[in-house]
Amino acid sequence: MKVLVTGGAGFIGSHVNKLLLNQGHQVTVIDDLSKGHKEIVDLKVDFHQTSLDDQQQLESILTGHDVVIHMASYIEVGESVKKPVEFSQNNIVGTVKLLEAMKNTGVKKIIFSSSACVYGKPAKVPITENDSLGEQENPYGITKVAMEDFCKLYFTLHGFDVTILRYFNPYGPGELHQPETHAIPNFIKSTLAKTPIPLFWKGEQIRDFIYIDDLAAAHVLALSLTGLHIYNVGTEKGSKVIDVVKKIFEIIGYEVPIDDKGERKGDVTTLVASAKKIKQELGWNPQISLDEGLKKTIDFFRSHPSST
Ligand SMILES: NC(=O)c1ccc[n+]([C@@H]2O[C@H](COP(=O)([O-])OP(=O)(O)OC[C@H]3O[C@@H](n4cnc5c(N)ncnc54)[C@H](O)[C@@H]3O)[C@@H](O)[C@H]2O)c1
């Protein structure tokens, strides 16, 4: 298939590109490089440095594609609190411009990168796709809910094929966010640099960490879907954050001190996916255990010291 990936110079997009190419698909990337890295985009990709904001340019690039995987977004929660206008403009208006460009060029299939954050503080775990969406405590979360809603609206109004993938906690090699606010890369980088690990809630929160290659596989399986579908993408296994820290110490072979940051407003205690739906309907099954994934991620940061 001819696939256009928005945000394909980002962490997750760069892995999705590789898997698509390996499976024989043709890949076009649009990314404005506001947060991404051109050097992690596979050389076989047709790369365009452009923004979602430029609808005319989007239309000229989109023509002839079969499907869009829409990952372009600002993602940093703390920054969204400081810059709600920029986040709304970039994420929500950017998505609407993309959907309009798709409508105008007859490209009517989209796979959208959503997040477990749309569930807010879940009433129970594991979380299923039928559980209600929760109250959002930051602009980023609101933009993800709105982006989902616009995708659903284009299914209803214009007959688009829409698949929404709600990621739980992705991690893996190549995670180079600036600033990095995600737990695993920060824990690994601090340990390798022999500096204290900043930890909230004494690491008692429970998260469902999903390895990047397993996450990427879900996108490829969704390419052939028609209609409207929503899937959680998580391992169904909850890990305590402090236990992840201990595993990292064990793999690296030494410990560093913990910098106890106390409690943090807005944090959810436990997030674990039910992934029954995607397993049953798409035959998706995560292959990489947390131990194996952590080893691969540590190897990446060891061999890329400039990223730490
Ligand atoms: N990383 C996670 O933990 C996580 C969890 C849940 C959902 N998601 C979603 O997955 C997607 C990808 O996340 P990521 O971790 O790869 O983030 P990332 O920041 O590494 O990648 C996003 C990419 O989008 C690009 N971009 C942003 N705004 C753009 C615009 N207007 N036009 C063109 N390009 C633009 C950036 O330059 C960047 O390369 C996002 O939609 C994010 O909300 C990520």
The ligand as an SDF file (V2000), in Angstrom:
LIG
                    3D

 44 48  0  0  0  0  0  0  0  0999 V2000
    5.2720    8.4550   23.1670 N   0  0  0  0  0  0  0  0  0  0  0  0
    4.2540    8.1390   23.9320 C   0  0  0  0  0  0  0  0  0  0  0  0
    4.4340    7.7490   25.0970 O   0  0  0  0  0  0  0  0  0  0  0  0
    2.8350    8.2370   23.4160 C   0  0  0  0  0  0  0  0  0  0  0  0
    1.7820    7.7040   24.1720 C   0  0  0  0  0  0  0  0  0  0  0  0
    0.4860    7.7850   23.6830 C   0  0  0  0  0  0  0  0  0  0  0  0
    0.2410    8.3860   22.4600 C   0  0  0  0  0  0  0  0  0  0  0  0
    1.2700    8.9120   21.7440 N   0  0  0  0  0  0  0  0  0  0  0  0
    1.0010    9.5690   20.4600 C   0  0  0  0  0  0  0  0  0  0  0  0
    1.8350    8.9960   19.4710 O   0  0  0  0  0  0  0  0  0  0  0  0
    2.1790    9.9850   18.4940 C   0  0  0  0  0  0  0  0  0  0  0  0
    3.6820    9.9650   18.2790 C   0  0  0  0  0  0  0  0  0  0  0  0
    4.3510   10.1740   19.5160 O   0  0  0  0  0  0  0  0  0  0  0  0
    5.9390   10.1890   19.6030 P   0  0  0  0  0  0  0  0  0  0  0  0
    6.3200    9.7180   20.9520 O   0  0  0  0  0  0  0  0  0  0  0  0
    6.5140    9.5240   18.4160 O   0  0  0  0  0  0  0  0  0  0  0  0
    6.1920   11.7720   19.5480 O   0  0  0  0  0  0  0  0  0  0  0  0
    7.3570   12.5810   18.8220 P   0  0  0  0  0  0  0  0  0  0  0  0
    7.3440   13.9630   19.3740 O   0  0  0  0  0  0  0  0  0  0  0  0
    8.6310   11.8150   18.8630 O   0  0  0  0  0  0  0  0  0  0  0  0
    6.8410   12.6050   17.3030 O   0  0  0  0  0  0  0  0  0  0  0  0
    5.8360   13.4900   16.8550 C   0  0  0  0  0  0  0  0  0  0  0  0
    6.3130   14.0640   15.5490 C   0  0  0  0  0  0  0  0  0  0  0  0
    5.3160   14.9430   15.0290 O   0  0  0  0  0  0  0  0  0  0  0  0
    5.9660   16.0590   14.4320 C   0  0  0  0  0  0  0  0  0  0  0  0
    4.9970   17.1610   14.4030 N   0  0  0  0  0  0  0  0  0  0  0  0
    4.4090   17.7810   15.4490 C   0  0  0  0  0  0  0  0  0  0  0  0
    3.5430   18.7060   15.0150 N   0  0  0  0  0  0  0  0  0  0  0  0
    3.5880   18.6740   13.6460 C   0  0  0  0  0  0  0  0  0  0  0  0
    2.9140   19.3880   12.6260 C   0  0  0  0  0  0  0  0  0  0  0  0
    2.0270   20.3470   12.8900 N   0  0  0  0  0  0  0  0  0  0  0  0
    3.1930   19.0670   11.3350 N   0  0  0  0  0  0  0  0  0  0  0  0
    4.0860   18.1000   11.0230 C   0  0  0  0  0  0  0  0  0  0  0  0
    4.7560   17.3910   11.9580 N   0  0  0  0  0  0  0  0  0  0  0  0
    4.5000   17.6750   13.2600 C   0  0  0  0  0  0  0  0  0  0  0  0
    7.1840   16.3270   15.3120 C   0  0  0  0  0  0  0  0  0  0  0  0
    8.1970   17.0430   14.6460 O   0  0  0  0  0  0  0  0  0  0  0  0
    7.5980   14.9040   15.6660 C   0  0  0  0  0  0  0  0  0  0  0  0
    8.5700   14.3870   14.7710 O   0  0  0  0  0  0  0  0  0  0  0  0
    1.6300   11.3090   19.0180 C   0  0  0  0  0  0  0  0  0  0  0  0
    0.4090   11.5620   18.3460 O   0  0  0  0  0  0  0  0  0  0  0  0
    1.3740   11.0420   20.4840 C   0  0  0  0  0  0  0  0  0  0  0  0
    0.3270   11.8360   20.9990 O   0  0  0  0  0  0  0  0  0  0  0  0
    2.5660    8.8420   22.1850 C   0  0  0  0  0  0  0  0  0  0  0  0
  1  2  1  0
  2  3  2  0
  2  4  1  0
  4  5  1  0
  4 44  2  0
  5  6  2  0
  6  7  1  0
  7  8  2  0
  8  9  1  0
  8 44  1  0
  9 10  1  0
  9 42  1  0
 10 11  1  0
 11 12  1  0
 11 40  1  0
 12 13  1  0
 13 14  1  0
 14 15  2  0
 14 16  1  0
 14 17  1  0
 17 18  1  0
 18 19  2  0
 18 20  1  0
 18 21  1  0
 21 22  1  0
 22 23  1  0
 23 24  1  0
 23 38  1  0
 24 25  1  0
 25 26  1  0
 25 36  1  0
 26 27  1  0
 26 35  1  0
 27 28  2  0
 28 29  1  0
 29 30  1  0
 29 35  2  0
 30 31  1  0
 30 32  2  0
 32 33  1  0
 33 34  2  0
 34 35  1  0
 36 37  1  0
 36 38  1  0
 38 39  1  0
 40 41  1  0
 40 42  1  0
 42 43  1  0
M  CHG  2   8   1  16  -1
M  END
$$$$
